[in-house]
């Protein structure tokens, strides 16, 4: 999975945060609070995200309503899986990753592993 470009990420961030479908007009209006972004540019990028399978859309009147096809967490996990896939030594790459995250994140990882394996904390 390819990492999102800047505008792709800004669009997806809004849709993930809102947790609902939205039109390009709604997205543009929100993006324009930060800096001017053309409607046609957002329309094009939303169409590209749809083509990549990251957004689904449904026609409402003359406009499309867009929503993510996967959660932010699912997208992030796919990026992590792809990044891990380029390593010849996945175990070492995982060890380096775990060594770079905070103790709180390490504990969250332990809890996630326990929930997947059904193990109880010692």
Chimera marker file (.cmm) of the C-alpha trace (Angstrom):
<marker_set name="trace">
<marker id="1" x="0.000" y="0.000" z="0.000" r="1" g="1" b="0" radius="0.5"/>
<marker id="2" x="1.401" y="3.347" z="-1.054" r="1" g="1" b="0" radius="0.5"/>
<marker id="3" x="1.569" y="6.144" z="1.480" r="1" g="1" b="0" radius="0.5"/>
<marker id="4" x="-0.961" y="8.923" z="0.875" r="1" g="1" b="0" radius="0.5"/>
<marker id="5" x="0.089" y="12.201" z="-0.678" r="1" g="1" b="0" radius="0.5"/>
<marker id="6" x="-0.456" y="15.418" z="1.271" r="1" g="1" b="0" radius="0.5"/>
<marker id="7" x="-3.900" y="16.295" z="-0.103" r="1" g="1" b="0" radius="0.5"/>
<marker id="8" x="-4.987" y="12.646" z="-0.105" r="1" g="1" b="0" radius="0.5"/>
<marker id="9" x="-4.061" y="12.447" z="3.587" r="1" g="1" b="0" radius="0.5"/>
<marker id="10" x="-5.903" y="15.680" z="4.405" r="1" g="1" b="0" radius="0.5"/>
<marker id="11" x="-9.052" y="14.412" z="2.670" r="1" g="1" b="0" radius="0.5"/>
<marker id="12" x="-8.887" y="10.993" z="4.312" r="1" g="1" b="0" radius="0.5"/>
<marker id="13" x="-8.208" y="12.561" z="7.710" r="1" g="1" b="0" radius="0.5"/>
<marker id="14" x="-11.418" y="14.554" z="7.515" r="1" g="1" b="0" radius="0.5"/>
<marker id="15" x="-13.502" y="11.600" z="6.440" r="1" g="1" b="0" radius="0.5"/>
<marker id="16" x="-12.014" y="9.358" z="9.149" r="1" g="1" b="0" radius="0.5"/>
<marker id="17" x="-12.519" y="12.061" z="11.779" r="1" g="1" b="0" radius="0.5"/>
<marker id="18" x="-16.080" y="12.838" z="10.738" r="1" g="1" b="0" radius="0.5"/>
<marker id="19" x="-17.102" y="9.187" z="10.579" r="1" g="1" b="0" radius="0.5"/>
<marker id="20" x="-19.763" y="9.896" z="7.962" r="1" g="1" b="0" radius="0.5"/>
<marker id="21" x="-20.152" y="10.379" z="4.250" r="1" g="1" b="0" radius="0.5"/>
<marker id="22" x="-19.345" y="13.799" z="2.830" r="1" g="1" b="0" radius="0.5"/>
<marker id="23" x="-19.529" y="15.645" z="-0.456" r="1" g="1" b="0" radius="0.5"/>
<marker id="24" x="-16.549" y="17.252" z="-2.119" r="1" g="1" b="0" radius="0.5"/>
<marker id="25" x="-18.109" y="20.641" z="-1.278" r="1" g="1" b="0" radius="0.5"/>
<marker id="26" x="-18.094" y="19.790" z="2.451" r="1" g="1" b="0" radius="0.5"/>
<marker id="27" x="-14.486" y="18.636" z="2.252" r="1" g="1" b="0" radius="0.5"/>
<marker id="28" x="-13.402" y="21.731" z="0.311" r="1" g="1" b="0" radius="0.5"/>
<marker id="29" x="-15.165" y="24.066" z="2.737" r="1" g="1" b="0" radius="0.5"/>
<marker id="30" x="-13.319" y="22.450" z="5.649" r="1" g="1" b="0" radius="0.5"/>
<marker id="31" x="-9.947" y="22.385" z="3.872" r="1" g="1" b="0" radius="0.5"/>
<marker id="32" x="-10.328" y="26.062" z="2.987" r="1" g="1" b="0" radius="0.5"/>
<marker id="33" x="-10.329" y="26.938" z="6.699" r="1" g="1" b="0" radius="0.5"/>
<marker id="34" x="-6.598" y="26.136" z="6.637" r="1" g="1" b="0" radius="0.5"/>
<marker id="35" x="-5.607" y="27.249" z="3.134" r="1" g="1" b="0" radius="0.5"/>
<marker id="36" x="-7.304" y="27.729" z="-0.239" r="1" g="1" b="0" radius="0.5"/>
<marker id="37" x="-7.909" y="24.505" z="-2.126" r="1" g="1" b="0" radius="0.5"/>
<marker id="38" x="-9.746" y="24.363" z="-5.443" r="1" g="1" b="0" radius="0.5"/>
<marker id="39" x="-12.966" y="22.371" z="-5.671" r="1" g="1" b="0" radius="0.5"/>
<marker id="40" x="-11.826" y="20.693" z="-8.887" r="1" g="1" b="0" radius="0.5"/>
<marker id="41" x="-8.545" y="19.628" z="-7.274" r="1" g="1" b="0" radius="0.5"/>
<marker id="42" x="-10.357" y="17.974" z="-4.357" r="1" g="1" b="0" radius="0.5"/>
<marker id="43" x="-12.834" y="16.380" z="-6.777" r="1" g="1" b="0" radius="0.5"/>
<marker id="44" x="-9.949" y="14.912" z="-8.789" r="1" g="1" b="0" radius="0.5"/>
<marker id="45" x="-8.131" y="13.610" z="-5.709" r="1" g="1" b="0" radius="0.5"/>
<marker id="46" x="-11.347" y="12.096" z="-4.289" r="1" g="1" b="0" radius="0.5"/>
<marker id="47" x="-11.855" y="10.334" z="-7.619" r="1" g="1" b="0" radius="0.5"/>
<marker id="48" x="-8.271" y="9.044" z="-7.482" r="1" g="1" b="0" radius="0.5"/>
<marker id="49" x="-8.824" y="7.778" z="-3.913" r="1" g="1" b="0" radius="0.5"/>
<marker id="50" x="-11.993" y="6.056" z="-5.132" r="1" g="1" b="0" radius="0.5"/>
<marker id="51" x="-10.034" y="4.469" z="-7.974" r="1" g="1" b="0" radius="0.5"/>
<marker id="52" x="-7.429" y="3.207" z="-5.487" r="1" g="1" b="0" radius="0.5"/>
<marker id="53" x="-10.209" y="1.607" z="-3.463" r="1" g="1" b="0" radius="0.5"/>
<marker id="54" x="-9.749" y="3.855" z="-0.429" r="1" g="1" b="0" radius="0.5"/>
<marker id="55" x="-13.096" y="5.630" z="-0.852" r="1" g="1" b="0" radius="0.5"/>
<marker id="56" x="-16.527" y="4.415" z="-1.864" r="1" g="1" b="0" radius="0.5"/>
<marker id="57" x="-19.039" y="6.829" z="-3.270" r="1" g="1" b="0" radius="0.5"/>
<marker id="58" x="-22.770" y="7.059" z="-3.715" r="1" g="1" b="0" radius="0.5"/>
<marker id="59" x="-24.619" y="9.490" z="-5.930" r="1" g="1" b="0" radius="0.5"/>
<marker id="60" x="-26.881" y="11.962" z="-4.114" r="1" g="1" b="0" radius="0.5"/>
<marker id="61" x="-28.563" y="14.294" z="-6.550" r="1" g="1" b="0" radius="0.5"/>
<marker id="62" x="-25.803" y="15.688" z="-8.730" r="1" g="1" b="0" radius="0.5"/>
<marker id="63" x="-23.050" y="15.154" z="-6.168" r="1" g="1" b="0" radius="0.5"/>
<marker id="64" x="-21.133" y="12.134" z="-4.934" r="1" g="1" b="0" radius="0.5"/>
<marker id="65" x="-20.991" y="11.341" z="-1.225" r="1" g="1" b="0" radius="0.5"/>
<marker id="66" x="-17.678" y="9.758" z="-0.239" r="1" g="1" b="0" radius="0.5"/>
<marker id="67" x="-16.682" y="7.568" z="2.693" r="1" g="1" b="0" radius="0.5"/>
<marker id="68" x="-13.567" y="5.537" z="3.532" r="1" g="1" b="0" radius="0.5"/>
<marker id="69" x="-13.573" y="1.840" z="2.681" r="1" g="1" b="0" radius="0.5"/>
<marker id="70" x="-11.344" y="1.052" z="5.678" r="1" g="1" b="0" radius="0.5"/>
<marker id="71" x="-10.548" y="2.590" z="9.040" r="1" g="1" b="0" radius="0.5"/>
<marker id="72" x="-7.536" y="4.787" z="9.696" r="1" g="1" b="0" radius="0.5"/>
<marker id="73" x="-6.143" y="1.966" z="11.848" r="1" g="1" b="0" radius="0.5"/>
<marker id="74" x="-6.591" y="-0.602" z="9.081" r="1" g="1" b="0" radius="0.5"/>
<marker id="75" x="-4.840" y="1.705" z="6.607" r="1" g="1" b="0" radius="0.5"/>
<marker id="76" x="-1.972" y="2.277" z="9.067" r="1" g="1" b="0" radius="0.5"/>
<marker id="77" x="-1.624" y="-1.459" z="9.668" r="1" g="1" b="0" radius="0.5"/>
<marker id="78" x="-1.394" y="-2.060" z="5.904" r="1" g="1" b="0" radius="0.5"/>
<marker id="79" x="1.382" y="0.551" z="5.645" r="1" g="1" b="0" radius="0.5"/>
<marker id="80" x="3.243" y="-1.107" z="8.506" r="1" g="1" b="0" radius="0.5"/>
<marker id="81" x="2.869" y="-4.534" z="6.891" r="1" g="1" b="0" radius="0.5"/>
<marker id="82" x="4.226" y="-3.211" z="3.596" r="1" g="1" b="0" radius="0.5"/>
<marker id="83" x="7.158" y="-1.511" z="5.329" r="1" g="1" b="0" radius="0.5"/>
<marker id="84" x="7.965" y="-4.727" z="7.167" r="1" g="1" b="0" radius="0.5"/>
<marker id="85" x="7.759" y="-6.634" z="3.901" r="1" g="1" b="0" radius="0.5"/>
<marker id="86" x="10.789" y="-4.858" z="2.433" r="1" g="1" b="0" radius="0.5"/>
<marker id="87" x="13.077" y="-6.186" z="5.181" r="1" g="1" b="0" radius="0.5"/>
<marker id="88" x="15.077" y="-9.332" z="4.591" r="1" g="1" b="0" radius="0.5"/>
<marker id="89" x="15.057" y="-9.910" z="8.365" r="1" g="1" b="0" radius="0.5"/>
<marker id="90" x="11.546" y="-9.196" z="9.616" r="1" g="1" b="0" radius="0.5"/>
<marker id="91" x="12.350" y="-10.248" z="13.194" r="1" g="1" b="0" radius="0.5"/>
<marker id="92" x="15.200" y="-7.763" z="13.399" r="1" g="1" b="0" radius="0.5"/>
<marker id="93" x="13.081" y="-5.026" z="11.842" r="1" g="1" b="0" radius="0.5"/>
<marker id="94" x="10.336" y="-5.692" z="14.414" r="1" g="1" b="0" radius="0.5"/>
<marker id="95" x="12.879" y="-5.593" z="17.248" r="1" g="1" b="0" radius="0.5"/>
<marker id="96" x="14.194" y="-2.232" z="16.022" r="1" g="1" b="0" radius="0.5"/>
<marker id="97" x="10.657" y="-0.896" z="15.744" r="1" g="1" b="0" radius="0.5"/>
<marker id="98" x="9.725" y="-2.008" z="19.271" r="1" g="1" b="0" radius="0.5"/>
<marker id="99" x="12.960" y="-0.467" z="20.568" r="1" g="1" b="0" radius="0.5"/>
<marker id="100" x="11.947" y="2.901" z="19.131" r="1" g="1" b="0" radius="0.5"/>
<marker id="101" x="8.399" y="3.128" z="20.499" r="1" g="1" b="0" radius="0.5"/>
<marker id="102" x="7.474" y="4.458" z="23.926" r="1" g="1" b="0" radius="0.5"/>
<marker id="103" x="6.875" y="2.222" z="26.938" r="1" g="1" b="0" radius="0.5"/>
<marker id="104" x="3.154" y="3.023" z="26.685" r="1" g="1" b="0" radius="0.5"/>
<marker id="105" x="3.114" y="1.901" z="23.053" r="1" g="1" b="0" radius="0.5"/>
<marker id="106" x="5.088" y="-1.228" z="23.977" r="1" g="1" b="0" radius="0.5"/>
<marker id="107" x="2.462" y="-2.083" z="26.590" r="1" g="1" b="0" radius="0.5"/>
<marker id="108" x="-0.326" y="-1.498" z="24.039" r="1" g="1" b="0" radius="0.5"/>
<marker id="109" x="1.505" y="-3.889" z="21.695" r="1" g="1" b="0" radius="0.5"/>
<marker id="110" x="1.776" y="-6.502" z="24.479" r="1" g="1" b="0" radius="0.5"/>
<marker id="111" x="-1.960" y="-6.178" z="25.169" r="1" g="1" b="0" radius="0.5"/>
<marker id="112" x="-2.786" y="-6.509" z="21.468" r="1" g="1" b="0" radius="0.5"/>
<marker id="113" x="-0.664" y="-9.659" z="21.203" r="1" g="1" b="0" radius="0.5"/>
<marker id="114" x="-2.277" y="-11.122" z="24.325" r="1" g="1" b="0" radius="0.5"/>
<marker id="115" x="-5.757" y="-10.461" z="22.959" r="1" g="1" b="0" radius="0.5"/>
<marker id="116" x="-4.864" y="-12.195" z="19.702" r="1" g="1" b="0" radius="0.5"/>
<marker id="117" x="-3.314" y="-15.241" z="21.351" r="1" g="1" b="0" radius="0.5"/>
<marker id="118" x="-5.643" y="-15.471" z="24.344" r="1" g="1" b="0" radius="0.5"/>
<marker id="119" x="-2.678" y="-15.326" z="26.755" r="1" g="1" b="0" radius="0.5"/>
<marker id="120" x="-3.177" y="-13.837" z="30.190" r="1" g="1" b="0" radius="0.5"/>
<marker id="121" x="-0.711" y="-11.320" z="31.715" r="1" g="1" b="0" radius="0.5"/>
<marker id="122" x="1.833" y="-12.846" z="34.095" r="1" g="1" b="0" radius="0.5"/>
<link id1="1" id2="2" r="1" g="1" b="0" radius="0.2"/>
<link id1="2" id2="3" r="1" g="1" b="0" radius="0.2"/>
<link id1="3" id2="4" r="1" g="1" b="0" radius="0.2"/>
<link id1="4" id2="5" r="1" g="1" b="0" radius="0.2"/>
<link id1="5" id2="6" r="1" g="1" b="0" radius="0.2"/>
<link id1="6" id2="7" r="1" g="1" b="0" radius="0.2"/>
<link id1="7" id2="8" r="1" g="1" b="0" radius="0.2"/>
<link id1="8" id2="9" r="1" g="1" b="0" radius="0.2"/>
<link id1="9" id2="10" r="1" g="1" b="0" radius="0.2"/>
<link id1="10" id2="11" r="1" g="1" b="0" radius="0.2"/>
<link id1="11" id2="12" r="1" g="1" b="0" radius="0.2"/>
<link id1="12" id2="13" r="1" g="1" b="0" radius="0.2"/>
<link id1="13" id2="14" r="1" g="1" b="0" radius="0.2"/>
<link id1="14" id2="15" r="1" g="1" b="0" radius="0.2"/>
<link id1="15" id2="16" r="1" g="1" b="0" radius="0.2"/>
<link id1="16" id2="17" r="1" g="1" b="0" radius="0.2"/>
<link id1="17" id2="18" r="1" g="1" b="0" radius="0.2"/>
<link id1="18" id2="19" r="1" g="1" b="0" radius="0.2"/>
<link id1="19" id2="20" r="1" g="1" b="0" radius="0.2"/>
<link id1="20" id2="21" r="1" g="1" b="0" radius="0.2"/>
<link id1="21" id2="22" r="1" g="1" b="0" radius="0.2"/>
<link id1="22" id2="23" r="1" g="1" b="0" radius="0.2"/>
<link id1="23" id2="24" r="1" g="1" b="0" radius="0.2"/>
<link id1="24" id2="25" r="1" g="1" b="0" radius="0.2"/>
<link id1="25" id2="26" r="1" g="1" b="0" radius="0.2"/>
<link id1="26" id2="27" r="1" g="1" b="0" radius="0.2"/>
<link id1="27" id2="28" r="1" g="1" b="0" radius="0.2"/>
<link id1="28" id2="29" r="1" g="1" b="0" radius="0.2"/>
<link id1="29" id2="30" r="1" g="1" b="0" radius="0.2"/>
<link id1="30" id2="31" r="1" g="1" b="0" radius="0.2"/>
<link id1="31" id2="32" r="1" g="1" b="0" radius="0.2"/>
<link id1="32" id2="33" r="1" g="1" b="0" radius="0.2"/>
<link id1="33" id2="34" r="1" g="1" b="0" radius="0.2"/>
<link id1="34" id2="35" r="1" g="1" b="0" radius="0.2"/>
<link id1="35" id2="36" r="1" g="1" b="0" radius="0.2"/>
<link id1="36" id2="37" r="1" g="1" b="0" radius="0.2"/>
<link id1="37" id2="38" r="1" g="1" b="0" radius="0.2"/>
<link id1="38" id2="39" r="1" g="1" b="0" radius="0.2"/>
<link id1="39" id2="40" r="1" g="1" b="0" radius="0.2"/>
<link id1="40" id2="41" r="1" g="1" b="0" radius="0.2"/>
<link id1="41" id2="42" r="1" g="1" b="0" radius="0.2"/>
<link id1="42" id2="43" r="1" g="1" b="0" radius="0.2"/>
<link id1="43" id2="44" r="1" g="1" b="0" radius="0.2"/>
<link id1="44" id2="45" r="1" g="1" b="0" radius="0.2"/>
<link id1="45" id2="46" r="1" g="1" b="0" radius="0.2"/>
<link id1="46" id2="47" r="1" g="1" b="0" radius="0.2"/>
<link id1="47" id2="48" r="1" g="1" b="0" radius="0.2"/>
<link id1="48" id2="49" r="1" g="1" b="0" radius="0.2"/>
<link id1="49" id2="50" r="1" g="1" b="0" radius="0.2"/>
<link id1="50" id2="51" r="1" g="1" b="0" radius="0.2"/>
<link id1="51" id2="52" r="1" g="1" b="0" radius="0.2"/>
<link id1="52" id2="53" r="1" g="1" b="0" radius="0.2"/>
<link id1="53" id2="54" r="1" g="1" b="0" radius="0.2"/>
<link id1="54" id2="55" r="1" g="1" b="0" radius="0.2"/>
<link id1="55" id2="56" r="1" g="1" b="0" radius="0.2"/>
<link id1="56" id2="57" r="1" g="1" b="0" radius="0.2"/>
<link id1="57" id2="58" r="1" g="1" b="0" radius="0.2"/>
<link id1="58" id2="59" r="1" g="1" b="0" radius="0.2"/>
<link id1="59" id2="60" r="1" g="1" b="0" radius="0.2"/>
<link id1="60" id2="61" r="1" g="1" b="0" radius="0.2"/>
<link id1="61" id2="62" r="1" g="1" b="0" radius="0.2"/>
<link id1="62" id2="63" r="1" g="1" b="0" radius="0.2"/>
<link id1="63" id2="64" r="1" g="1" b="0" radius="0.2"/>
<link id1="64" id2="65" r="1" g="1" b="0" radius="0.2"/>
<link id1="65" id2="66" r="1" g="1" b="0" radius="0.2"/>
<link id1="66" id2="67" r="1" g="1" b="0" radius="0.2"/>
<link id1="67" id2="68" r="1" g="1" b="0" radius="0.2"/>
<link id1="68" id2="69" r="1" g="1" b="0" radius="0.2"/>
<link id1="69" id2="70" r="1" g="1" b="0" radius="0.2"/>
<link id1="70" id2="71" r="1" g="1" b="0" radius="0.2"/>
<link id1="71" id2="72" r="1" g="1" b="0" radius="0.2"/>
<link id1="72" id2="73" r="1" g="1" b="0" radius="0.2"/>
<link id1="73" id2="74" r="1" g="1" b="0" radius="0.2"/>
<link id1="74" id2="75" r="1" g="1" b="0" radius="0.2"/>
<link id1="75" id2="76" r="1" g="1" b="0" radius="0.2"/>
<link id1="76" id2="77" r="1" g="1" b="0" radius="0.2"/>
<link id1="77" id2="78" r="1" g="1" b="0" radius="0.2"/>
<link id1="78" id2="79" r="1" g="1" b="0" radius="0.2"/>
<link id1="79" id2="80" r="1" g="1" b="0" radius="0.2"/>
<link id1="80" id2="81" r="1" g="1" b="0" radius="0.2"/>
<link id1="81" id2="82" r="1" g="1" b="0" radius="0.2"/>
<link id1="82" id2="83" r="1" g="1" b="0" radius="0.2"/>
<link id1="83" id2="84" r="1" g="1" b="0" radius="0.2"/>
<link id1="84" id2="85" r="1" g="1" b="0" radius="0.2"/>
<link id1="85" id2="86" r="1" g="1" b="0" radius="0.2"/>
<link id1="86" id2="87" r="1" g="1" b="0" radius="0.2"/>
<link id1="87" id2="88" r="1" g="1" b="0" radius="0.2"/>
<link id1="88" id2="89" r="1" g="1" b="0" radius="0.2"/>
<link id1="89" id2="90" r="1" g="1" b="0" radius="0.2"/>
<link id1="90" id2="91" r="1" g="1" b="0" radius="0.2"/>
<link id1="91" id2="92" r="1" g="1" b="0" radius="0.2"/>
<link id1="92" id2="93" r="1" g="1" b="0" radius="0.2"/>
<link id1="93" id2="94" r="1" g="1" b="0" radius="0.2"/>
<link id1="94" id2="95" r="1" g="1" b="0" radius="0.2"/>
<link id1="95" id2="96" r="1" g="1" b="0" radius="0.2"/>
<link id1="96" id2="97" r="1" g="1" b="0" radius="0.2"/>
<link id1="97" id2="98" r="1" g="1" b="0" radius="0.2"/>
<link id1="98" id2="99" r="1" g="1" b="0" radius="0.2"/>
<link id1="99" id2="100" r="1" g="1" b="0" radius="0.2"/>
<link id1="100" id2="101" r="1" g="1" b="0" radius="0.2"/>
<link id1="101" id2="102" r="1" g="1" b="0" radius="0.2"/>
<link id1="102" id2="103" r="1" g="1" b="0" radius="0.2"/>
<link id1="103" id2="104" r="1" g="1" b="0" radius="0.2"/>
<link id1="104" id2="105" r="1" g="1" b="0" radius="0.2"/>
<link id1="105" id2="106" r="1" g="1" b="0" radius="0.2"/>
<link id1="106" id2="107" r="1" g="1" b="0" radius="0.2"/>
<link id1="107" id2="108" r="1" g="1" b="0" radius="0.2"/>
<link id1="108" id2="109" r="1" g="1" b="0" radius="0.2"/>
<link id1="109" id2="110" r="1" g="1" b="0" radius="0.2"/>
<link id1="110" id2="111" r="1" g="1" b="0" radius="0.2"/>
<link id1="111" id2="112" r="1" g="1" b="0" radius="0.2"/>
<link id1="112" id2="113" r="1" g="1" b="0" radius="0.2"/>
<link id1="113" id2="114" r="1" g="1" b="0" radius="0.2"/>
<link id1="114" id2="115" r="1" g="1" b="0" radius="0.2"/>
<link id1="115" id2="116" r="1" g="1" b="0" radius="0.2"/>
<link id1="116" id2="117" r="1" g="1" b="0" radius="0.2"/>
<link id1="117" id2="118" r="1" g="1" b="0" radius="0.2"/>
<link id1="118" id2="119" r="1" g="1" b="0" radius="0.2"/>
<link id1="119" id2="120" r="1" g="1" b="0" radius="0.2"/>
<link id1="120" id2="121" r="1" g="1" b="0" radius="0.2"/>
<link id1="121" id2="122" r="1" g="1" b="0" radius="0.2"/>
</marker_set>
